Amino acid sequence: MLIGDVARRSGVSARMLRHYESLGLVRPTGRTDAGYREYSDEDIRRIFHIESLRSLGLSLREVGRALDDPDFAPSALVDDLIRQTRARIATETRLLTRLGRIGATEPAGWEDVLQVVALLQALASPRAGERQRAALASVEAVPVPVEALVEAALSEPDPHVAGALRWALAYSGVEGLPLLAAGLDAPVAEVRERAVRCIVEIPDGAATALLRDALAHRDVVVRRHVALALGARGVAAAVPTLIDMIVEEANDVDAADALSALATDPASADRIAAGLIDRLTPGTVDPSARRRLTQALADIPGDRAAQALRALTGDGDRAVALTATYVLTLRTAQDGDC
């Protein structure tokens, strides 16, 4: 078969076939009387083998080794090709993500494109100061897409940069909430905590609803952040978790403050007092927890809390009794001032 026929049937151009011949990859086994190259069936099979190996990403040099070296082991080369392909896919995916984020900003001109690119690059900078400046600048004329802000916030270890990113996300509104909600289910604990810290700074009803759902989260750290935030927003459903925090001495001062804020509502005050009193039963928690619970009762208004404190002045734990006596003295003084 002449070179033109081979080119038509194989899809490999005559020019490429001559290149293969110059490299020694495939040589026509015959010549016509007029001196034209003539390819045998075996030559054509070799051409198809070359093209098949090239489709896997092998270089022509690697193709030659694979076909001619009897000791050639394909496994190592295939593993290397897998690594190269994955790296190339990752690079292309990052490029596609970046292009999508630039497109999402609907740039009016190339100046806008360049500003977004510069901010995206700065958010990925190894220097914390540069990342922080990019986060603060992201709310200006050409904002960074919220997907990039969420990605940066969920991976940011520096507390100052993280604070700037949370501020930028709060400024952007509820657009990032679905991505932050997904972050709550991340396999890495640090990412889950960063996600909830971002959510609690978004002052919106949708964020509050998301936090309510997260009160039952499997991660206790997430639940504690959620409870403090909901307490500040006046959501009484946070009360049991806040009381647990006092018992467990986990941000117990903040938890007591949140309970005090919730207790400004009389109905909530009775519920909070009942919850604290229930956990004060001797033998249910350790003595230090009982002292913290007694202190927490100090800022809960109403008769129920006052009656409990009076009963605790005779508690068998002297520290609890003294704490209750002191707290009652303060409450009496405050009532007198009123």
Phi and psi restraints in degrees (value plus and minus 20) as a CYANA .aco file:
   2 LEU   PHI     -96.2   -56.2
   2 LEU   PSI     144.0   184.0
   3 ILE   PHI     -81.0   -41.0
   3 ILE   PSI     -56.7   -16.7
   4 GLY   PHI     -84.6   -44.6
   4 GLY   PSI     -61.3   -21.3
   5 ASP   PHI     -85.6   -45.6
   5 ASP   PSI     -61.0   -21.0
   6 VAL   PHI     -82.1   -42.1
   6 VAL   PSI     -62.8   -22.8
   7 ALA   PHI     -81.3   -41.3
   7 ALA   PSI     -63.4   -23.4
   8 ARG   PHI     -86.2   -46.2
   8 ARG   PSI     -60.0   -20.0
   9 ARG   PHI    -100.7   -60.7
   9 ARG   PSI     -51.2   -11.2
  10 SER   PHI    -112.9   -72.9
  10 SER   PSI     -40.1    -0.1
  11 GLY   PHI      60.5   100.5
  11 GLY   PSI     -16.7    23.3
  12 VAL   PHI    -117.5   -77.5
  12 VAL   PSI     105.3   145.3
  13 SER   PHI     -83.9   -43.9
  13 SER   PSI     135.3   175.3
  14 ALA   PHI     -80.6   -40.6
  14 ALA   PSI     -55.4   -15.4
  15 ARG   PHI     -84.0   -44.0
  15 ARG   PSI     -61.4   -21.4
  16 MET   PHI     -88.5   -48.5
  16 MET   PSI     -57.1   -17.1
  17 LEU   PHI     -81.8   -41.8
  17 LEU   PSI     -59.7   -19.7
  18 ARG   PHI     -86.5   -46.5
  18 ARG   PSI     -55.1   -15.1
  19 HIS   PHI     -85.2   -45.2
  19 HIS   PSI     -62.4   -22.4
  20 TYR   PHI     -78.8   -38.8
  20 TYR   PSI     -60.8   -20.8
  21 GLU   PHI     -85.4   -45.4
  21 GLU   PSI     -60.0   -20.0
  22 SER   PHI     -85.8   -45.8
  22 SER   PSI     -48.0    -8.0
  23 LEU   PHI    -107.1   -67.1
  23 LEU   PSI     -26.4    13.6
  24 GLY   PHI      61.6   101.6
  24 GLY   PSI      -6.4    33.6
  25 LEU   PHI     -94.0   -54.0
  25 LEU   PSI     -61.8   -21.8
  26 VAL   PHI    -169.1  -129.1
  26 VAL   PSI     108.9   148.9
  27 ARG   PHI    -141.2  -101.2
  27 ARG   PSI     109.3   149.3
  28 PRO   PHI     -79.8   -39.8
  28 PRO   PSI     114.1   154.1
  29 THR   PHI     -98.7   -58.7
  29 THR   PSI     -32.1     7.9
  30 GLY   PHI    -160.5  -120.5
  30 GLY   PSI     152.6   192.6
  31 ARG   PHI    -156.4  -116.4
  31 ARG   PSI     125.2   165.2
  32 THR   PHI     -97.2   -57.2
  32 THR   PSI     152.0   192.0
  33 ASP   PHI     -79.7   -39.7
  33 ASP   PSI     -47.7    -7.7
  34 ALA   PHI    -107.2   -67.2
  34 ALA   PSI     -19.5    20.5
  35 GLY   PHI      71.2   111.2
  35 GLY   PSI     -11.6    28.4
  36 TYR   PHI     -99.7   -59.7
  36 TYR   PSI     128.2   168.2
  37 ARG   PHI     -84.1   -44.1
  37 ARG   PSI     119.8   159.8
  38 GLU   PHI    -152.0  -112.0
  38 GLU   PSI     100.9   140.9
  39 TYR   PHI    -118.4   -78.4
  39 TYR   PSI     114.6   154.6
  40 SER   PHI    -106.0   -66.0
  40 SER   PSI     152.5   192.5
  41 ASP   PHI     -80.0   -40.0
  41 ASP   PSI     -57.7   -17.7
  42 GLU   PHI     -85.6   -45.6
  42 GLU   PSI     -58.9   -18.9
  43 ASP   PHI     -81.3   -41.3
  43 ASP   PSI     -61.0   -21.0
  44 ILE   PHI     -87.4   -47.4
  44 ILE   PSI     -59.7   -19.7
  45 ARG   PHI     -80.0   -40.0
  45 ARG   PSI     -59.1   -19.1
  46 ARG   PHI     -85.9   -45.9
  46 ARG   PSI     -57.7   -17.7
  47 ILE   PHI     -80.5   -40.5
  47 ILE   PSI     -64.1   -24.1
  48 PHE   PHI     -85.3   -45.3
  48 PHE   PSI     -54.8   -14.8
  49 HIS   PHI     -84.6   -44.6
  49 HIS   PSI     -61.3   -21.3
  50 ILE   PHI     -80.1   -40.1
  50 ILE   PSI     -66.7   -26.7
  51 GLU   PHI     -85.8   -45.8
  51 GLU   PSI     -56.3   -16.3
  52 SER   PHI     -84.3   -44.3
  52 SER   PSI     -63.5   -23.5
  53 LEU   PHI     -89.0   -49.0
  53 LEU   PSI     -56.9   -16.9
  54 ARG   PHI     -83.2   -43.2
  54 ARG   PSI     -53.9   -13.9
  55 SER   PHI     -85.6   -45.6
  55 SER   PSI     -38.9     1.1
  56 LEU   PHI    -105.1   -65.1
  56 LEU   PSI     -26.0    14.0
  57 GLY   PHI      81.6   121.6
  57 GLY   PSI     -13.3    26.7
  58 LEU   PHI     -92.7   -52.7
  58 LEU   PSI     124.0   164.0
  59 SER   PHI     -94.7   -54.7
  59 SER   PSI     144.8   184.8
  60 LEU   PHI     -83.0   -43.0
  60 LEU   PSI     -54.2   -14.2
  61 ARG   PHI     -83.8   -43.8
  61 ARG   PSI     -62.7   -22.7
  62 GLU   PHI     -87.8   -47.8
  62 GLU   PSI     -55.0   -15.0
  63 VAL   PHI     -81.5   -41.5
  63 VAL   PSI     -65.0   -25.0
  64 GLY   PHI     -79.7   -39.7
  64 GLY   PSI     -63.4   -23.4
  65 ARG   PHI     -83.6   -43.6
  65 ARG   PSI     -62.9   -22.9
  66 ALA   PHI     -82.5   -42.5
  66 ALA   PSI     -55.7   -15.7
  67 LEU   PHI    -106.0   -66.0
  67 LEU   PSI     -48.9    -8.9
  68 ASP   PHI    -130.1   -90.1
  68 ASP   PSI     -40.2    -0.2
  69 ASP   PHI    -112.0   -72.0
  69 ASP   PSI      92.5   132.5
  70 PRO   PHI     -86.5   -46.5
  70 PRO   PSI     -41.3    -1.3
  71 ASP   PHI    -114.6   -74.6
  71 ASP   PSI     -15.5    24.5
  72 PHE   PHI     -87.1   -47.1
  72 PHE   PSI     106.0   146.0
  73 ALA   PHI    -124.0   -84.0
  73 ALA   PSI      98.0   138.0
  74 PRO   PHI     -94.3   -54.3
  74 PRO   PSI     -40.6    -0.6
  75 SER   PHI     -80.3   -40.3
  75 SER   PSI     -65.6   -25.6
  76 ALA   PHI     -83.2   -43.2
  76 ALA   PSI     -61.9   -21.9
  77 LEU   PHI     -86.5   -46.5
  77 LEU   PSI     -60.6   -20.6
  78 VAL   PHI     -83.7   -43.7
  78 VAL   PSI     -62.0   -22.0
  79 ASP   PHI     -80.7   -40.7
  79 ASP   PSI     -60.9   -20.9
  80 ASP   PHI     -85.6   -45.6
  80 ASP   PSI     -60.0   -20.0
  81 LEU   PHI     -83.8   -43.8
  81 LEU   PSI     -57.0   -17.0
  82 ILE   PHI     -82.6   -42.6
  82 ILE   PSI     -65.5   -25.5
  83 ARG   PHI     -81.7   -41.7
  83 ARG   PSI     -64.9   -24.9
  84 GLN   PHI     -82.4   -42.4
  84 GLN   PSI     -61.6   -21.6
  85 THR   PHI     -86.2   -46.2
  85 THR   PSI     -62.6   -22.6
  86 ARG   PHI     -82.5   -42.5
  86 ARG   PSI     -60.9   -20.9
  87 ALA   PHI     -83.9   -43.9
  87 ALA   PSI     -60.6   -20.6
  88 ARG   PHI     -86.5   -46.5
  88 ARG   PSI     -60.7   -20.7
  89 ILE   PHI     -83.1   -43.1
  89 ILE   PSI     -62.5   -22.5
  90 ALA   PHI     -81.4   -41.4
  90 ALA   PSI     -61.4   -21.4
  91 THR   PHI     -83.8   -43.8
  91 THR   PSI     -65.4   -25.4
  92 GLU   PHI     -86.3   -46.3
  92 GLU   PSI     -55.6   -15.6
  93 THR   PHI     -85.7   -45.7
  93 THR   PSI     -62.4   -22.4
  94 ARG   PHI     -81.7   -41.7
  94 ARG   PSI     -60.9   -20.9
  95 LEU   PHI     -84.2   -44.2
  95 LEU   PSI     -63.9   -23.9
  96 LEU   PHI     -82.2   -42.2
  96 LEU   PSI     -61.5   -21.5
  97 THR   PHI     -82.0   -42.0
  97 THR   PSI     -65.0   -25.0
  98 ARG   PHI     -83.6   -43.6
  98 ARG   PSI     -63.6   -23.6
  99 LEU   PHI     -82.2   -42.2
  99 LEU   PSI     -60.9   -20.9
 100 GLY   PHI     -82.4   -42.4
 100 GLY   PSI     -59.0   -19.0
 101 ARG   PHI     -90.3   -50.3
 101 ARG   PSI     -57.3   -17.3
 102 ILE   PHI     -84.6   -44.6
 102 ILE   PSI     -63.8   -23.8
 103 GLY   PHI     -82.3   -42.3
 103 GLY   PSI     -53.7   -13.7
 104 ALA   PHI     -85.0   -45.0
 104 ALA   PSI     -44.1    -4.1
 105 THR   PHI    -100.4   -60.4
 105 THR   PSI     -26.8    13.2
 106 GLU   PHI      29.3    69.3
 106 GLU   PSI      40.9    80.9
 107 PRO   PHI     -82.5   -42.5
 107 PRO   PSI     120.1   160.1
 108 ALA   PHI    -103.6   -63.6
 108 ALA   PSI     -40.1    -0.1
 109 GLY   PHI    -184.2  -144.2
 109 GLY   PSI     157.5   197.5
 110 TRP   PHI     -85.5   -45.5
 110 TRP   PSI     -46.1    -6.1
 111 GLU   PHI     -83.6   -43.6
 111 GLU   PSI     -59.7   -19.7
 112 ASP   PHI     -85.1   -45.1
 112 ASP   PSI     -62.4   -22.4
 113 VAL   PHI     -78.7   -38.7
 113 VAL   PSI     -66.3   -26.3
 114 LEU   PHI     -84.7   -44.7
 114 LEU   PSI     -57.1   -17.1
 115 GLN   PHI     -84.8   -44.8
 115 GLN   PSI     -63.0   -23.0
 116 VAL   PHI     -84.7   -44.7
 116 VAL   PSI     -64.4   -24.4
 117 VAL   PHI     -78.8   -38.8
 117 VAL   PSI     -64.0   -24.0
 118 ALA   PHI     -82.1   -42.1
 118 ALA   PSI     -61.7   -21.7
 119 LEU   PHI     -87.9   -47.9
 119 LEU   PSI     -60.7   -20.7
 120 LEU   PHI     -82.3   -42.3
 120 LEU   PSI     -60.7   -20.7
 121 GLN   PHI     -85.9   -45.9
 121 GLN   PSI     -59.9   -19.9
 122 ALA   PHI     -86.4   -46.4
 122 ALA   PSI     -55.6   -15.6
 123 LEU   PHI     -84.3   -44.3
 123 LEU   PSI     -44.3    -4.3
 124 ALA   PHI    -119.0   -79.0
 124 ALA   PSI     -10.8    29.2
 125 SER   PHI     -85.8   -45.8
 125 SER   PSI     127.2   167.2
 126 PRO   PHI     -93.0   -53.0
 126 PRO   PSI     -30.8     9.2
 127 ARG   PHI    -116.5   -76.5
 127 ARG   PSI     102.5   142.5
 128 ALA   PHI     -80.0   -40.0
 128 ALA   PSI     -60.4   -20.4
 129 GLY   PHI     -80.7   -40.7
 129 GLY   PSI     -59.4   -19.4
 130 GLU   PHI     -88.3   -48.3
 130 GLU   PSI     -59.2   -19.2
 131 ARG   PHI     -84.2   -44.2
 131 ARG   PSI     -59.6   -19.6
 132 GLN   PHI     -85.5   -45.5
 132 GLN   PSI     -63.7   -23.7
 133 ARG   PHI     -82.2   -42.2
 133 ARG   PSI     -58.2   -18.2
 134 ALA   PHI     -85.4   -45.4
 134 ALA   PSI     -60.4   -20.4
 135 ALA   PHI     -82.8   -42.8
 135 ALA   PSI     -63.7   -23.7
 136 LEU   PHI     -88.5   -48.5
 136 LEU   PSI     -53.0   -13.0
 137 ALA   PHI     -99.8   -59.8
 137 ALA   PSI     -30.7     9.3
 138 SER   PHI     -90.9   -50.9
 138 SER   PSI     -31.1     8.9
 139 VAL   PHI    -119.3   -79.3
 139 VAL   PSI     -11.7    28.3
 140 GLU   PHI    -106.3   -66.3
 140 GLU   PSI    -174.8  -134.8
 141 ALA   PHI     -75.2   -35.2
 141 ALA   PSI     -61.6   -21.6
 142 VAL   PHI    -134.9   -94.9
 142 VAL   PSI      72.0   112.0
 143 PRO   PHI     -90.9   -50.9
 143 PRO   PSI     130.9   170.9
 144 VAL   PHI     -95.4   -55.4
 144 VAL   PSI     118.4   158.4
 145 PRO   PHI     -75.3   -35.3
 145 PRO   PSI     123.0   163.0
 146 VAL   PHI     -82.5   -42.5
 146 VAL   PSI     -49.8    -9.8
 147 GLU   PHI     -80.5   -40.5
 147 GLU   PSI     -59.5   -19.5
 148 ALA   PHI     -88.8   -48.8
 148 ALA   PSI     -58.7   -18.7
 149 LEU   PHI     -84.6   -44.6
 149 LEU   PSI     -63.4   -23.4
 150 VAL   PHI     -84.0   -44.0
 150 VAL   PSI     -65.3   -25.3
 151 GLU   PHI     -78.3   -38.3
 151 GLU   PSI     -63.7   -23.7
 152 ALA   PHI     -86.4   -46.4
 152 ALA   PSI     -62.8   -22.8
 153 ALA   PHI     -85.1   -45.1
 153 ALA   PSI     -57.1   -17.1
 154 LEU   PHI     -96.1   -56.1
 154 LEU   PSI     -32.7     7.3
 155 SER   PHI    -136.1   -96.1
 155 SER   PSI     -17.2    22.8
 156 GLU   PHI    -104.6   -64.6
 156 GLU   PSI      96.9   136.9
 157 PRO   PHI    -106.5   -66.5
 157 PRO   PSI     -43.2    -3.2
 158 ASP   PHI     -97.5   -57.5
 158 ASP   PSI     105.3   145.3
 159 PRO   PHI     -83.9   -43.9
 159 PRO   PSI     -54.4   -14.4
 160 HIS   PHI     -90.9   -50.9
 160 HIS   PSI     -63.2   -23.2
 161 VAL   PHI     -86.1   -46.1
 161 VAL   PSI     -61.2   -21.2
 162 ALA   PHI     -79.5   -39.5
 162 ALA   PSI     -60.4   -20.4
 163 GLY   PHI     -83.1   -43.1
 163 GLY   PSI     -60.9   -20.9
 164 ALA   PHI     -84.8   -44.8
 164 ALA   PSI     -59.0   -19.0
 165 LEU   PHI     -87.9   -47.9
 165 LEU   PSI     -59.0   -19.0
 166 ARG   PHI     -83.9   -43.9
 166 ARG   PSI     -60.2   -20.2
 167 TRP   PHI     -81.7   -41.7
 167 TRP   PSI     -63.4   -23.4
 168 ALA   PHI     -83.9   -43.9
 168 ALA   PSI     -59.9   -19.9
 169 LEU   PHI     -87.5   -47.5
 169 LEU   PSI     -59.7   -19.7
 170 ALA   PHI     -82.8   -42.8
 170 ALA   PSI     -58.5   -18.5
 171 TYR   PHI     -84.6   -44.6
 171 TYR   PSI     -53.9   -13.9
 172 SER   PHI     -95.3   -55.3
 172 SER   PSI     -30.9     9.1
 173 GLY   PHI      68.5   108.5
 173 GLY   PSI    -168.0  -128.0
 174 VAL   PHI    -109.4   -69.4
 174 VAL   PSI     -19.2    20.8
 175 GLU   PHI     -79.5   -39.5
 175 GLU   PSI     -53.8   -13.8
 176 GLY   PHI    -106.3   -66.3
 176 GLY   PSI     -23.8    16.2
 177 LEU   PHI     -78.2   -38.2
 177 LEU   PSI     -63.0   -23.0
 178 PRO   PHI     -79.5   -39.5
 178 PRO   PSI     -59.5   -19.5
 179 LEU   PHI     -90.4   -50.4
 179 LEU   PSI     -58.2   -18.2
 180 LEU   PHI     -88.1   -48.1
 180 LEU   PSI     -56.1   -16.1
 181 ALA   PHI     -81.9   -41.9
 181 ALA   PSI     -59.8   -19.8
 182 ALA   PHI     -83.7   -43.7
 182 ALA   PSI     -54.5   -14.5
 183 GLY   PHI     -83.3   -43.3
 183 GLY   PSI     -48.2    -8.2
 184 LEU   PHI     -83.6   -43.6
 184 LEU   PSI     -42.1    -2.1
 185 ASP   PHI    -123.0   -83.0
 185 ASP   PSI      -6.7    33.3
 186 ALA   PHI     -84.1   -44.1
 186 ALA   PSI     130.0   170.0
 187 PRO   PHI     -91.8   -51.8
 187 PRO   PSI     -37.4     2.6
 188 VAL   PHI    -117.7   -77.7
 188 VAL   PSI     107.7   147.7
 189 ALA   PHI     -80.7   -40.7
 189 ALA   PSI     -60.0   -20.0
 190 GLU   PHI     -81.5   -41.5
 190 GLU   PSI     -57.9   -17.9
 191 VAL   PHI     -87.4   -47.4
 191 VAL   PSI     -61.0   -21.0
 192 ARG   PHI     -81.7   -41.7
 192 ARG   PSI     -61.7   -21.7
 193 GLU   PHI     -86.9   -46.9
 193 GLU   PSI     -61.0   -21.0
 194 ARG   PHI     -82.7   -42.7
 194 ARG   PSI     -58.2   -18.2
 195 ALA   PHI     -83.1   -43.1
 195 ALA   PSI     -66.7   -26.7
 196 VAL   PHI     -88.8   -48.8
 196 VAL   PSI     -54.7   -14.7
 197 ARG   PHI     -84.9   -44.9
 197 ARG   PSI     -52.6   -12.6
 198 CYS   PHI     -89.6   -49.6
 198 CYS   PSI     -63.4   -23.4
 199 ILE   PHI     -83.2   -43.2
 199 ILE   PSI     -61.6   -21.6
 200 VAL   PHI     -86.9   -46.9
 200 VAL   PSI     -35.3     4.7
 201 GLU   PHI    -113.9   -73.9
 201 GLU   PSI     -17.4    22.6
 202 ILE   PHI    -116.1   -76.1
 202 ILE   PSI      87.5   127.5
 203 PRO   PHI    -103.9   -63.9
 203 PRO   PSI      54.0    94.0
 204 ASP   PHI    -163.6  -123.6
 204 ASP   PSI     132.8   172.8
 205 GLY   PHI     -80.1   -40.1
 205 GLY   PSI     -55.4   -15.4
 206 ALA   PHI     -85.2   -45.2
 206 ALA   PSI     -57.8   -17.8
 207 ALA   PHI     -86.6   -46.6
 207 ALA   PSI     -60.8   -20.8
 208 THR   PHI     -82.2   -42.2
 208 THR   PSI     -61.8   -21.8
 209 ALA   PHI     -82.3   -42.3
 209 ALA   PSI     -60.7   -20.7
 210 LEU   PHI     -84.5   -44.5
 210 LEU   PSI     -59.9   -19.9
 211 LEU   PHI     -86.6   -46.6
 211 LEU   PSI     -58.3   -18.3
 212 ARG   PHI     -76.8   -36.8
 212 ARG   PSI     -65.5   -25.5
 213 ASP   PHI     -83.0   -43.0
 213 ASP   PSI     -54.5   -14.5
 214 ALA   PHI     -96.4   -56.4
 214 ALA   PSI     -26.5    13.5
 215 LEU   PHI     -80.3   -40.3
 215 LEU   PSI     -44.0    -4.0
 216 ALA   PHI    -119.9   -79.9
 216 ALA   PSI      -2.6    37.4
 217 HIS   PHI     -83.9   -43.9
 217 HIS   PSI     129.2   169.2
 218 ARG   PHI     -88.8   -48.8
 218 ARG   PSI     -43.3    -3.3
 219 ASP   PHI    -110.8   -70.8
 219 ASP   PSI      98.1   138.1
 220 VAL   PHI     -84.0   -44.0
 220 VAL   PSI     -51.7   -11.7
 221 VAL   PHI     -85.4   -45.4
 221 VAL   PSI     -61.9   -21.9
 222 VAL   PHI     -81.8   -41.8
 222 VAL   PSI     -65.5   -25.5
 223 ARG   PHI     -79.9   -39.9
 223 ARG   PSI     -59.6   -19.6
 224 ARG   PHI     -87.4   -47.4
 224 ARG   PSI     -63.9   -23.9
 225 HIS   PHI     -80.0   -40.0
 225 HIS   PSI     -62.8   -22.8
 226 VAL   PHI     -82.6   -42.6
 226 VAL   PSI     -64.8   -24.8
 227 ALA   PHI     -82.2   -42.2
 227 ALA   PSI     -63.0   -23.0
 228 LEU   PHI     -82.7   -42.7
 228 LEU   PSI     -61.9   -21.9
 229 ALA   PHI     -86.3   -46.3
 229 ALA   PSI     -63.8   -23.8
 230 LEU   PHI     -88.2   -48.2
 230 LEU   PSI     -54.8   -14.8
 231 GLY   PHI     -80.1   -40.1
 231 GLY   PSI     -61.8   -21.8
 232 ALA   PHI     -87.0   -47.0
 232 ALA   PSI     -44.6    -4.6
 233 ARG   PHI    -113.2   -73.2
 233 ARG   PSI     -15.0    25.0
 234 GLY   PHI      57.9    97.9
 234 GLY   PSI       5.2    45.2
 235 VAL   PHI    -115.0   -75.0
 235 VAL   PSI      90.0   130.0
 236 ALA   PHI     -87.9   -47.9
 236 ALA   PSI     -38.8     1.2
 237 ALA   PHI     -81.2   -41.2
 237 ALA   PSI     -36.3     3.7
 238 ALA   PHI     -99.4   -59.4
 238 ALA   PSI     -30.9     9.1
 239 VAL   PHI     -75.2   -35.2
 239 VAL   PSI     -71.3   -31.3
 240 PRO   PHI     -77.7   -37.7
 240 PRO   PSI     -61.4   -21.4
 241 THR   PHI     -87.4   -47.4
 241 THR   PSI     -59.1   -19.1
 242 LEU   PHI     -83.1   -43.1
 242 LEU   PSI     -60.5   -20.5
 243 ILE   PHI     -85.8   -45.8
 243 ILE   PSI     -60.8   -20.8
 244 ASP   PHI     -77.8   -37.8
 244 ASP   PSI     -60.1   -20.1
 245 MET   PHI     -82.6   -42.6
 245 MET   PSI     -57.9   -17.9
 246 ILE   PHI     -85.4   -45.4
 246 ILE   PSI     -64.0   -24.0
 247 VAL   PHI     -82.3   -42.3
 247 VAL   PSI     -62.1   -22.1
 248 GLU   PHI    -106.1   -66.1
 248 GLU   PSI     -20.5    19.5
 249 GLU   PHI      36.4    76.4
 249 GLU   PSI      24.4    64.4
 250 ALA   PHI    -133.5   -93.5
 250 ALA   PSI      83.3   123.3
 251 ASN   PHI      30.2    70.2
 251 ASN   PSI      22.8    62.8
 252 ASP   PHI     -85.9   -45.9
 252 ASP   PSI     -52.3   -12.3
 253 VAL   PHI     -86.5   -46.5
 253 VAL   PSI     -64.8   -24.8
 254 ASP   PHI     -83.8   -43.8
 254 ASP   PSI     -58.6   -18.6
 255 ALA   PHI     -84.8   -44.8
 255 ALA   PSI     -61.0   -21.0
 256 ALA   PHI     -84.3   -44.3
 256 ALA   PSI     -58.8   -18.8
 257 ASP   PHI     -83.5   -43.5
 257 ASP   PSI     -59.8   -19.8
 258 ALA   PHI     -85.5   -45.5
 258 ALA   PSI     -60.2   -20.2
 259 LEU   PHI     -83.5   -43.5
 259 LEU   PSI     -59.6   -19.6
 260 SER   PHI     -82.1   -42.1
 260 SER   PSI     -61.1   -21.1
 261 ALA   PHI     -84.9   -44.9
 261 ALA   PSI     -61.2   -21.2
 262 LEU   PHI     -86.6   -46.6
 262 LEU   PSI     -50.5   -10.5
 263 ALA   PHI     -93.3   -53.3
 263 ALA   PSI     -23.6    16.4
 264 THR   PHI     -85.0   -45.0
 264 THR   PSI     -39.9     0.1
 265 ASP   PHI    -109.2   -69.2
 265 ASP   PSI     101.9   141.9
 266 PRO   PHI     -75.1   -35.1
 266 PRO   PSI     -60.6   -20.6
 267 ALA   PHI     -84.1   -44.1
 267 ALA   PSI     -61.9   -21.9
 268 SER   PHI     -87.6   -47.6
 268 SER   PSI     -55.2   -15.2
 269 ALA   PHI     -80.2   -40.2
 269 ALA   PSI     -64.0   -24.0
 270 ASP   PHI     -84.4   -44.4
 270 ASP   PSI     -60.4   -20.4
 271 ARG   PHI     -85.9   -45.9
 271 ARG   PSI     -61.7   -21.7
 272 ILE   PHI     -85.1   -45.1
 272 ILE   PSI     -64.3   -24.3
 273 ALA   PHI     -79.7   -39.7
 273 ALA   PSI     -63.3   -23.3
 274 ALA   PHI     -82.3   -42.3
 274 ALA   PSI     -60.7   -20.7
 275 GLY   PHI     -85.5   -45.5
 275 GLY   PSI     -61.8   -21.8
 276 LEU   PHI     -87.0   -47.0
 276 LEU   PSI     -62.6   -22.6
 277 ILE   PHI     -83.3   -43.3
 277 ILE   PSI     -61.2   -21.2
 278 ASP   PHI     -79.6   -39.6
 278 ASP   PSI     -58.7   -18.7
 279 ARG   PHI     -99.5   -59.5
 279 ARG   PSI     -32.6     7.4
 280 LEU   PHI    -102.1   -62.1
 280 LEU   PSI     -27.2    12.8
 281 THR   PHI     -74.4   -34.4
 281 THR   PSI     105.4   145.4
 282 PRO   PHI     -74.8   -34.8
 282 PRO   PSI     117.4   157.4
 283 GLY   PHI      71.5   111.5
 283 GLY   PSI     -30.7     9.3
 284 THR   PHI    -108.3   -68.3
 284 THR   PSI     -50.4   -10.4
 285 VAL   PHI    -156.2  -116.2
 285 VAL   PSI     148.4   188.4
 286 ASP   PHI     -94.1   -54.1
 286 ASP   PSI     142.0   182.0
 287 PRO   PHI     -77.2   -37.2
 287 PRO   PSI     -58.8   -18.8
 288 SER   PHI     -85.3   -45.3
 288 SER   PSI     -55.4   -15.4
 289 ALA   PHI     -86.5   -46.5
 289 ALA   PSI     -58.4   -18.4
 290 ARG   PHI     -83.7   -43.7
 290 ARG   PSI     -57.0   -17.0
 291 ARG   PHI     -85.8   -45.8
 291 ARG   PSI     -61.0   -21.0
 292 ARG   PHI     -86.2   -46.2
 292 ARG   PSI     -58.7   -18.7
 293 LEU   PHI     -84.8   -44.8
 293 LEU   PSI     -59.0   -19.0
 294 THR   PHI     -83.4   -43.4
 294 THR   PSI     -63.6   -23.6
 295 GLN   PHI     -81.7   -41.7
 295 GLN   PSI     -58.1   -18.1
 296 ALA   PHI     -84.6   -44.6
 296 ALA   PSI     -51.8   -11.8
 297 LEU   PHI     -84.2   -44.2
 297 LEU   PSI     -42.2    -2.2
 298 ALA   PHI     -77.1   -37.1
 298 ALA   PSI     -57.5   -17.5
 299 ASP   PHI    -118.6   -78.6
 299 ASP   PSI      -7.9    32.1
 300 ILE   PHI    -120.1   -80.1
 300 ILE   PSI      93.0   133.0
 301 PRO   PHI     -92.8   -52.8
 301 PRO   PSI     145.9   185.9
 302 GLY   PHI      88.9   128.9
 302 GLY   PSI     142.2   182.2
 303 ASP   PHI     -87.8   -47.8
 303 ASP   PSI     -53.9   -13.9
 304 ARG   PHI     -83.3   -43.3
 304 ARG   PSI     -65.1   -25.1
 305 ALA   PHI     -85.9   -45.9
 305 ALA   PSI     -60.7   -20.7
 306 ALA   PHI     -83.5   -43.5
 306 ALA   PSI     -63.7   -23.7
 307 GLN   PHI     -82.2   -42.2
 307 GLN   PSI     -61.0   -21.0
 308 ALA   PHI     -83.8   -43.8
 308 ALA   PSI     -61.0   -21.0
 309 LEU   PHI     -85.4   -45.4
 309 LEU   PSI     -59.8   -19.8
 310 ARG   PHI     -83.1   -43.1
 310 ARG   PSI     -59.6   -19.6
 311 ALA   PHI     -85.7   -45.7
 311 ALA   PSI     -54.6   -14.6
 312 LEU   PHI     -93.8   -53.8
 312 LEU   PSI     -35.3     4.7
 313 THR   PHI     -84.9   -44.9
 313 THR   PSI     -39.5     0.5
 314 GLY   PHI    -126.6   -86.6
 314 GLY   PSI       0.3    40.3
 315 ASP   PHI     -84.0   -44.0
 315 ASP   PSI     129.5   169.5
 316 GLY   PHI     -86.4   -46.4
 316 GLY   PSI     -43.3    -3.3
 317 ASP   PHI    -107.0   -67.0
 317 ASP   PSI      91.0   131.0
 318 ARG   PHI     -77.1   -37.1
 318 ARG   PSI     -59.1   -19.1
 319 ALA   PHI     -83.2   -43.2
 319 ALA   PSI     -60.6   -20.6
 320 VAL   PHI     -85.5   -45.5
 320 VAL   PSI     -63.1   -23.1
 321 ALA   PHI     -82.4   -42.4
 321 ALA   PSI     -64.2   -24.2
 322 LEU   PHI     -85.1   -45.1
 322 LEU   PSI     -60.4   -20.4
 323 THR   PHI     -81.9   -41.9
 323 THR   PSI     -65.0   -25.0
 324 ALA   PHI     -84.1   -44.1
 324 ALA   PSI     -61.0   -21.0
 325 THR   PHI     -82.1   -42.1
 325 THR   PSI     -65.9   -25.9
 326 TYR   PHI     -82.3   -42.3
 326 TYR   PSI     -64.9   -24.9
 327 VAL   PHI     -81.9   -41.9
 327 VAL   PSI     -62.4   -22.4
 328 LEU   PHI     -82.8   -42.8
 328 LEU   PSI     -58.2   -18.2
 329 THR   PHI     -80.6   -40.6
 329 THR   PSI     -64.1   -24.1
 330 LEU   PHI     -84.1   -44.1
 330 LEU   PSI     -62.4   -22.4
 331 ARG   PHI     -83.7   -43.7
 331 ARG   PSI     -60.6   -20.6
 332 THR   PHI     -83.5   -43.5
 332 THR   PSI     -60.8   -20.8
 333 ALA   PHI     -84.6   -44.6
 333 ALA   PSI     -60.8   -20.8
 334 GLN   PHI     -86.1   -46.1
 334 GLN   PSI     -61.7   -21.7
 335 ASP   PHI     -82.6   -42.6
 335 ASP   PSI     -56.1   -16.1
 336 GLY   PHI     -86.0   -46.0
 336 GLY   PSI     -57.9   -17.9
 337 ASP   PHI     -85.6   -45.6
 337 ASP   PSI     -52.2   -12.2
